[in-house]
Amino acid sequence: MLQRCLEPETLDHLAPDDPAAQRSRRDLRRVNRVMGARGILVRALSRARPAPPDRPLRVVELGCGDGLLMLDVARHWPGAGRAAHLTLLDRQPIVTAATLDAYRRAGWHAETLGADVLEWAADASASAHWDIAVANLFLHHFEGAALERVLQGCTRRADALVACEPRRSRFALTASHLVVAIGANAVTRRDAVLSVRAGFVGHELGHAWSATLSAEPGGVGKGSAWRIDEYDDGLFTHCFCARREAAAP
């Protein structure tokens, strides 16, 4: 097993209107299609308990990017026709008005929230609460105390967490060098390799989650209150799903 190695990815430090960043985000949409990201995410979401049917599902996506992957999910949601309220959280406001309108046509109300996820996670006074927090190719940007802070924020502010992350394996690492075959630019070619090296295997996210619960003041969410699933899906994706067995009203 490759040792986990976290290095800053180039796209995270480019301005939203940088042509290289815009090209890389287009590359990521192609990478998501190749990986089957929408189907993987829909299957992972099916493991999370939905909200009561008398109100819309409340979802927050952490590090949403351009918001287009969750839009694809909304269009293929198993409970077609059911309303949902989606908060798209990212420190870079790049979700367009056209994308928000497309969510509306899909039956979801979507709004953006410009915030750093660590600040969002640390805001213990915030009253907003979600049924599901979603992280797609996002948690691998964090390690140690920072990762635990993000997870702790999810235990406080959501009744479930669904995360789909890069699988850290030699096969995936080899494949990450081949994104040039889909026309990926230099930013994407570099970041693809770094993403795999920073990815997860086995029960690493589960161990981080357990450490988070142990450190939580008052033991919020400890023990049998949470059901944990950690598994691989597809060739390149490692998934984690935690759901509160006794959801907050």
Stockholm file with secondary structure:
# STOCKHOLM 1.0

chainA/1-249         MLQRCLEPETLDHLAPDDPAAQRSRRDLRRVNRVMGARGILVRALSRARPAPPDRPLRVVELGCGDGLLMLDVARHWPGAGRAAHLTLLDRQPIVTAATLDAYRRAGWHAETLGADVLEWAADASASAHWDIAVANLFLHHFEGAALERVLQGCTRRADALVACEPRRSRFALTASHLVVAIGANAVTRRDAVLSVRAGFVGHELGHAWSATLSAEPGGVGKGSAWRIDEYDDGLFTHCFCARREAAAP
#=GR chainA/1-249 SS CCCCCCCCCGGGGSCTTCHHHHHHHHHHHHHHHHHTHHHHHHHHHTTSCCCCTTSCEEEEEETCTTSHHHHHHHHTCSSTTCCEEEEEEESSCCCCHHHHHHHHHTTEEEEEEECCHHHHHHCTTCCCCBSEEEEESCGGGCCHHHHHHHHHHHHHHBSEEEEEEEBCSHHHHHHHTTGGGGTCCHHHHHHHHHHHHTCBCTTHHHHHHHHHHHHSGGGTTCGGGEEEEEEEETTTEEEEEEEESSCCC
#=GC SS_cons         CCCCCCCCCGGGGSCTTCHHHHHHHHHHHHHHHHHTHHHHHHHHHTTSCCCCTTSCEEEEEETCTTSHHHHHHHHTCSSTTCCEEEEEEESSCCCCHHHHHHHHHTTEEEEEEECCHHHHHHCTTCCCCBSEEEEESCGGGCCHHHHHHHHHHHHHHBSEEEEEEEBCSHHHHHHHTTGGGGTCCHHHHHHHHHHHHTCBCTTHHHHHHHHHHHHSGGGTTCGGGEEEEEEEETTTEEEEEEEESSCCC
//
